[in-house]
Amino acid sequence: MDIPMCPFCGGKRLVDGKLVGHAAFRRAQFKPRGLRFKLTLTTSAYLEIEHEACVCIDCGTVIGTTNPQVAQDCIERLGTDELRDRMES
């Protein structure tokens, strides 16, 4: 997904990834793209998505929220050099 900026805050530090569902626990997590492979096997590579989300019926974009500090910590610890460099700009 190529979104140039956050539709809510205008931020440009966006990270693509995928939503991973856990039907048994009725929760979803987000796995950022650009993490070092060996470290993505740990549960700390997944960001818990808060219970509510929304979808744009016009374009299909799904927007959910997670703790921004946890997201930043995850990228700093597990991100590739390229991903970390992108987040600094």
Secondary structure by P-SEA (a helix, b strand, c coil): ccccccccccccbbbbbbbbbcccccbbbbbbcccccccccccccbbbbccbbbbccccccccccccaaaaaaaaaccccaaaaaaaac
